[in-house]
Amino acid sequence: MEVQGRIKLIGDTQSFGSNGFRKREVVVTTEEQYPQHIMIEFVQDKTDLLNTFQVGQQVKVSINLRGREWVNPQGETKYFNSIQGWRIEALQADASNGNMPPMPPAEAFEPANDLNDEDHDDLPF
């Protein structure tokens, strides 16, 4: 699955316990009629993927949905979900262009002066 939007916040890397578990959170705001602020966590070595990104940048994040079950001391079962990122890519400001270079303006081209009205192509349509 993927989430696309603009980075709203990049958290600091947090370390937990003596086992060296690391986590870093990023909030991506989707760009749609009703924007959503999606918190995505990167864990362990994936936390370093966020080092080259900045607030305001447009990104595409590849995610996995994670869920877990927990039984509290009173015996009640609770369920928790998380969104875990595993890849993040910068998007160009104009995503409709993909990775193509920008089109030069029409003035950059010379008009064709060697056209002959008698020439025609023989295409069947």
Contacts in CASP RR format, 6 or more apart in sequence:
PFRMAT RR
TARGET T0000
AUTHOR 0000-0000-0000
METHOD contacts of the structure
MODEL  1
MEVQGRIKLIGDTQSFGSNGFRKREVVVTTEEQYPQHIMIEFVQDKTDLL
NTFQVGQQVKVSINLRGREWVNPQGETKYFNSIQGWRIEALQADASNGNM
PPMPPAEAFEPANDLNDEDHDDLPF
1 62 0 8 1.000
1 63 0 8 1.000
1 64 0 8 1.000
1 65 0 8 1.000
2 60 0 8 1.000
2 61 0 8 1.000
2 62 0 8 1.000
2 63 0 8 1.000
3 28 0 8 1.000
3 30 0 8 1.000
3 38 0 8 1.000
3 40 0 8 1.000
3 60 0 8 1.000
3 61 0 8 1.000
3 63 0 8 1.000
3 83 0 8 1.000
4 28 0 8 1.000
4 30 0 8 1.000
4 31 0 8 1.000
4 58 0 8 1.000
4 59 0 8 1.000
4 60 0 8 1.000
4 61 0 8 1.000
4 91 0 8 1.000
5 28 0 8 1.000
5 29 0 8 1.000
5 30 0 8 1.000
5 31 0 8 1.000
5 58 0 8 1.000
5 59 0 8 1.000
5 60 0 8 1.000
5 91 0 8 1.000
6 28 0 8 1.000
6 29 0 8 1.000
6 31 0 8 1.000
6 56 0 8 1.000
6 57 0 8 1.000
6 58 0 8 1.000
6 59 0 8 1.000
7 26 0 8 1.000
7 27 0 8 1.000
7 28 0 8 1.000
7 29 0 8 1.000
7 53 0 8 1.000
7 54 0 8 1.000
7 55 0 8 1.000
7 56 0 8 1.000
7 57 0 8 1.000
7 58 0 8 1.000
7 59 0 8 1.000
8 27 0 8 1.000
8 28 0 8 1.000
8 29 0 8 1.000
8 37 0 8 1.000
8 55 0 8 1.000
8 56 0 8 1.000
9 25 0 8 1.000
9 26 0 8 1.000
9 27 0 8 1.000
9 55 0 8 1.000
10 24 0 8 1.000
10 25 0 8 1.000
10 26 0 8 1.000
10 50 0 8 1.000
10 53 0 8 1.000
10 54 0 8 1.000
10 55 0 8 1.000
11 24 0 8 1.000
11 25 0 8 1.000
11 26 0 8 1.000
11 50 0 8 1.000
12 24 0 8 1.000
13 22 0 8 1.000
13 23 0 8 1.000
13 24 0 8 1.000
13 47 0 8 1.000
14 22 0 8 1.000
14 23 0 8 1.000
14 24 0 8 1.000
15 21 0 8 1.000
15 22 0 8 1.000
16 22 0 8 1.000
16 23 0 8 1.000
21 43 0 8 1.000
21 44 0 8 1.000
22 43 0 8 1.000
22 44 0 8 1.000
22 47 0 8 1.000
23 41 0 8 1.000
23 42 0 8 1.000
23 43 0 8 1.000
23 47 0 8 1.000
24 41 0 8 1.000
24 42 0 8 1.000
24 43 0 8 1.000
24 47 0 8 1.000
24 50 0 8 1.000
25 39 0 8 1.000
25 40 0 8 1.000
25 41 0 8 1.000
25 42 0 8 1.000
26 39 0 8 1.000
26 40 0 8 1.000
26 42 0 8 1.000
26 50 0 8 1.000
26 53 0 8 1.000
26 61 0 8 1.000
26 88 0 8 1.000
27 37 0 8 1.000
27 38 0 8 1.000
27 39 0 8 1.000
27 40 0 8 1.000
28 37 0 8 1.000
28 38 0 8 1.000
28 40 0 8 1.000
28 59 0 8 1.000
28 61 0 8 1.000
29 35 0 8 1.000
29 36 0 8 1.000
29 37 0 8 1.000
29 38 0 8 1.000
30 36 0 8 1.000
30 38 0 8 1.000
38 83 0 8 1.000
39 83 0 8 1.000
40 61 0 8 1.000
40 63 0 8 1.000
40 83 0 8 1.000
40 84 0 8 1.000
40 85 0 8 1.000
41 82 0 8 1.000
41 83 0 8 1.000
41 84 0 8 1.000
41 85 0 8 1.000
42 49 0 8 1.000
42 50 0 8 1.000
42 84 0 8 1.000
42 85 0 8 1.000
42 86 0 8 1.000
42 88 0 8 1.000
43 84 0 8 1.000
46 85 0 8 1.000
46 86 0 8 1.000
49 87 0 8 1.000
49 88 0 8 1.000
50 88 0 8 1.000
53 59 0 8 1.000
53 88 0 8 1.000
53 90 0 8 1.000
57 90 0 8 1.000
58 90 0 8 1.000
58 91 0 8 1.000
58 92 0 8 1.000
58 93 0 8 1.000
58 95 0 8 1.000
59 88 0 8 1.000
59 89 0 8 1.000
59 90 0 8 1.000
59 91 0 8 1.000
60 88 0 8 1.000
60 89 0 8 1.000
60 91 0 8 1.000
61 85 0 8 1.000
61 87 0 8 1.000
61 88 0 8 1.000
61 89 0 8 1.000
62 85 0 8 1.000
62 86 0 8 1.000
62 87 0 8 1.000
62 88 0 8 1.000
63 83 0 8 1.000
63 84 0 8 1.000
63 85 0 8 1.000
63 86 0 8 1.000
64 83 0 8 1.000
64 84 0 8 1.000
64 85 0 8 1.000
64 86 0 8 1.000
65 81 0 8 1.000
65 82 0 8 1.000
65 83 0 8 1.000
65 84 0 8 1.000
66 81 0 8 1.000
66 82 0 8 1.000
66 83 0 8 1.000
66 84 0 8 1.000
67 79 0 8 1.000
67 80 0 8 1.000
67 81 0 8 1.000
67 82 0 8 1.000
68 79 0 8 1.000
68 80 0 8 1.000
69 77 0 8 1.000
69 78 0 8 1.000
69 79 0 8 1.000
70 77 0 8 1.000
70 78 0 8 1.000
70 79 0 8 1.000
70 80 0 8 1.000
71 77 0 8 1.000
71 78 0 8 1.000
72 78 0 8 1.000
92 98 0 8 1.000
92 99 0 8 1.000
END
